[in-house]
Amino acid sequence: MCFSPEASFAGGVIISTIGIATIKKVHKSSQLVFASIPLFFGIQQIAEGFLWLSLPYSEYETIQKISAYTFLVMAQVLWPLIIPISLLLMEENKTRKKGLKILMTAGLSLSIYYIYCLLVFDVNPQIMDYHIKYKTNFPRSLRIPAFIVYLTVTITPLFLSTVKKTHLLGSLMFLSCIVSVLFFTQYLTSVWCFFAAIISGVIYWILRDTKKDFIKNSAQTDPFINRR
């Protein structure tokens, strides 16, 4: 959704709609954070849409900053926390919970690091080759280690979780990130979120099937459940 303002706004609306539909599939409070991920992506894409519109005009510098920082806070600060926390809340296996807590702690550390960087260093988004490049002067020596931690805390929990079909979601996210790195290296932050937005549909599918299984199991336990 990062190739034009129209694509960002259209994608944001579509993904937000998927997000609302996904939240409606929630049947346990522990699923709410996970179900909110598509809505999270929708808001993020709409923020980037406003950035697209404001970047060519210096008089809209305030809108540029608000849009850029909204996008980056969601991508770099919140995302490393949302994945491990959402899966930790849904996890029932005690051993897996311990692993997810470790990943959540690593994600929290990374989020704190990015908060520091966003407060201390400059962020200069630019439109280049139909993409938005977020130019920053974050410490160069920590970029690769931070990126490795980022991938670890956002992808590994999906393979560690025992929630049905999250392994498929993890594989899709990993493949999306590889494609982003190989073909859109300079625009990774923006393009990665485009591919990650595709994942919203998979999250809806996971929760839809989870709810079906819940209803089916409940019906087997209580044969009168469908009559209530």
DAKAUR-V807668 format. One record per residue. RES is the residue in three letters. SS is DSSP state (H for helix, E for strand, - for the rest). D_LAST is the distance of its C-alpha to the last C-alpha in Angstrom with 1 decimal. Layout:
BEGIN
res=RES ss=SS d_last=D_LAST
res=RES ss=SS d_last=D_LAST
END
This chain:
BEGIN
res=MET ss=- d_last=43.1
res=CYS ss=- d_last=46.5
res=PHE ss=- d_last=48.8
res=SER ss=- d_last=48.9
res=PRO ss=H d_last=47.4
res=GLU ss=H d_last=45.6
res=ALA ss=H d_last=44.0
res=SER ss=H d_last=43.0
res=PHE ss=H d_last=41.4
res=ALA ss=H d_last=39.7
res=GLY ss=H d_last=38.5
res=GLY ss=H d_last=37.3
res=VAL ss=H d_last=35.2
res=ILE ss=H d_last=33.7
res=ILE ss=H d_last=33.0
res=SER ss=H d_last=31.5
res=THR ss=H d_last=29.1
res=ILE ss=H d_last=28.2
res=GLY ss=H d_last=27.9
res=ILE ss=H d_last=25.4
res=ALA ss=H d_last=23.3
res=THR ss=H d_last=23.6
res=ILE ss=H d_last=22.6
res=LYS ss=- d_last=19.3
res=LYS ss=- d_last=18.7
res=VAL ss=- d_last=19.0
res=HIS ss=- d_last=16.2
res=LYS ss=- d_last=18.7
res=SER ss=H d_last=21.4
res=SER ss=H d_last=24.0
res=GLN ss=H d_last=23.6
res=LEU ss=H d_last=24.5
res=VAL ss=H d_last=28.3
res=PHE ss=H d_last=28.1
res=ALA ss=H d_last=25.9
res=SER ss=- d_last=28.4
res=ILE ss=H d_last=31.3
res=PRO ss=H d_last=31.1
res=LEU ss=H d_last=31.2
res=PHE ss=H d_last=34.0
res=PHE ss=H d_last=35.9
res=GLY ss=H d_last=35.3
res=ILE ss=H d_last=36.9
res=GLN ss=H d_last=39.7
res=GLN ss=H d_last=40.6
res=ILE ss=H d_last=40.7
res=ALA ss=H d_last=43.0
res=GLU ss=H d_last=45.3
res=GLY ss=H d_last=45.3
res=PHE ss=H d_last=46.8
res=LEU ss=H d_last=49.3
res=TRP ss=H d_last=50.3
res=LEU ss=H d_last=51.1
res=SER ss=H d_last=53.0
res=LEU ss=H d_last=55.0
res=PRO ss=- d_last=57.8
res=TYR ss=- d_last=58.5
res=SER ss=H d_last=60.1
res=GLU ss=H d_last=59.4
res=TYR ss=H d_last=55.6
res=GLU ss=H d_last=56.3
res=THR ss=H d_last=53.7
res=ILE ss=H d_last=50.9
res=GLN ss=H d_last=52.2
res=LYS ss=H d_last=52.0
res=ILE ss=H d_last=48.6
res=SER ss=H d_last=47.1
res=ALA ss=H d_last=49.0
res=TYR ss=H d_last=48.0
res=THR ss=H d_last=44.4
res=PHE ss=H d_last=44.3
res=LEU ss=H d_last=46.3
res=VAL ss=H d_last=44.4
res=MET ss=H d_last=41.2
res=ALA ss=H d_last=42.9
res=GLN ss=H d_last=45.0
res=VAL ss=H d_last=43.7
res=LEU ss=H d_last=39.9
res=TRP ss=H d_last=39.2
res=PRO ss=H d_last=40.9
res=LEU ss=H d_last=38.5
res=ILE ss=H d_last=35.2
res=ILE ss=H d_last=35.1
res=PRO ss=H d_last=35.9
res=ILE ss=H d_last=33.8
res=SER ss=H d_last=30.7
res=LEU ss=H d_last=31.0
res=LEU ss=H d_last=32.0
res=LEU ss=H d_last=28.8
res=MET ss=H d_last=26.7
res=GLU ss=- d_last=29.0
res=GLU ss=- d_last=28.2
res=ASN ss=- d_last=31.5
res=LYS ss=H d_last=34.0
res=THR ss=H d_last=37.0
res=ARG ss=H d_last=35.7
res=LYS ss=H d_last=34.8
res=LYS ss=H d_last=38.5
res=GLY ss=H d_last=39.6
res=LEU ss=H d_last=37.3
res=LYS ss=H d_last=38.6
res=ILE ss=H d_last=42.2
res=LEU ss=H d_last=41.3
res=MET ss=H d_last=39.7
res=THR ss=H d_last=42.9
res=ALA ss=H d_last=45.0
res=GLY ss=H d_last=42.9
res=LEU ss=H d_last=43.4
res=SER ss=H d_last=47.2
res=LEU ss=H d_last=47.3
res=SER ss=H d_last=45.5
res=ILE ss=H d_last=48.0
res=TYR ss=H d_last=50.8
res=TYR ss=H d_last=49.6
res=ILE ss=H d_last=49.2
res=TYR ss=H d_last=52.8
res=CYS ss=H d_last=54.0
res=LEU ss=H d_last=52.3
res=LEU ss=H d_last=53.9
res=VAL ss=H d_last=57.3
res=PHE ss=- d_last=58.0
res=ASP ss=- d_last=58.2
res=VAL ss=E d_last=55.6
res=ASN ss=E d_last=57.0
res=PRO ss=E d_last=54.6
res=GLN ss=E d_last=56.5
res=ILE ss=E d_last=55.8
res=MET ss=E d_last=57.4
res=ASP ss=- d_last=57.1
res=TYR ss=- d_last=53.8
res=HIS ss=E d_last=52.2
res=ILE ss=E d_last=52.1
res=LYS ss=E d_last=54.0
res=TYR ss=E d_last=53.4
res=LYS ss=E d_last=56.9
res=THR ss=E d_last=57.0
res=ASN ss=- d_last=59.7
res=PHE ss=- d_last=57.5
res=PRO ss=- d_last=59.5
res=ARG ss=H d_last=60.5
res=SER ss=H d_last=60.8
res=LEU ss=H d_last=57.2
res=ARG ss=H d_last=55.6
res=ILE ss=H d_last=55.3
res=PRO ss=H d_last=54.1
res=ALA ss=H d_last=51.5
res=PHE ss=H d_last=50.3
res=ILE ss=H d_last=50.0
res=VAL ss=H d_last=48.0
res=TYR ss=H d_last=45.8
res=LEU ss=H d_last=45.1
res=THR ss=H d_last=44.5
res=VAL ss=H d_last=41.9
res=THR ss=H d_last=40.0
res=ILE ss=H d_last=40.0
res=THR ss=H d_last=40.4
res=PRO ss=H d_last=37.1
res=LEU ss=H d_last=35.2
res=PHE ss=H d_last=37.1
res=LEU ss=H d_last=36.7
res=SER ss=- d_last=32.9
res=THR ss=- d_last=30.7
res=VAL ss=- d_last=27.9
res=LYS ss=- d_last=27.4
res=LYS ss=- d_last=29.8
res=THR ss=H d_last=31.5
res=HIS ss=H d_last=34.7
res=LEU ss=H d_last=34.6
res=LEU ss=H d_last=34.3
res=GLY ss=H d_last=37.2
res=SER ss=H d_last=39.3
res=LEU ss=H d_last=38.7
res=MET ss=H d_last=39.6
res=PHE ss=H d_last=42.7
res=LEU ss=H d_last=43.8
res=SER ss=H d_last=43.4
res=CYS ss=H d_last=45.5
res=ILE ss=H d_last=48.2
res=VAL ss=H d_last=48.5
res=SER ss=H d_last=48.7
res=VAL ss=H d_last=51.4
res=LEU ss=H d_last=53.4
res=PHE ss=H d_last=53.5
res=PHE ss=- d_last=52.8
res=THR ss=H d_last=54.3
res=GLN ss=H d_last=55.7
res=TYR ss=H d_last=52.4
res=LEU ss=H d_last=50.0
res=THR ss=H d_last=48.1
res=SER ss=H d_last=47.3
res=VAL ss=H d_last=46.9
res=TRP ss=H d_last=44.8
res=CYS ss=H d_last=42.2
res=PHE ss=H d_last=42.2
res=PHE ss=H d_last=41.4
res=ALA ss=H d_last=38.9
res=ALA ss=H d_last=37.0
res=ILE ss=H d_last=36.4
res=ILE ss=H d_last=34.4
res=SER ss=H d_last=31.8
res=GLY ss=H d_last=30.4
res=VAL ss=H d_last=30.3
res=ILE ss=H d_last=28.4
res=TYR ss=H d_last=25.7
res=TRP ss=H d_last=25.7
res=ILE ss=H d_last=25.5
res=LEU ss=H d_last=22.5
res=ARG ss=H d_last=20.7
res=ASP ss=H d_last=21.3
res=THR ss=H d_last=20.4
res=LYS ss=H d_last=17.0
res=LYS ss=H d_last=16.6
res=ASP ss=H d_last=17.9
res=PHE ss=H d_last=15.6
res=ILE ss=H d_last=12.4
res=LYS ss=H d_last=14.4
res=ASN ss=H d_last=15.4
res=SER ss=H d_last=12.1
res=ALA ss=H d_last=10.9
res=GLN ss=H d_last=14.2
res=THR ss=H d_last=13.9
res=ASP ss=- d_last=10.6
res=PRO ss=- d_last=10.3
res=PHE ss=- d_last=6.9
res=ILE ss=H d_last=5.5
res=ASN ss=H d_last=5.6
res=ARG ss=H d_last=3.8
res=ARG ss=- d_last=0.0
END
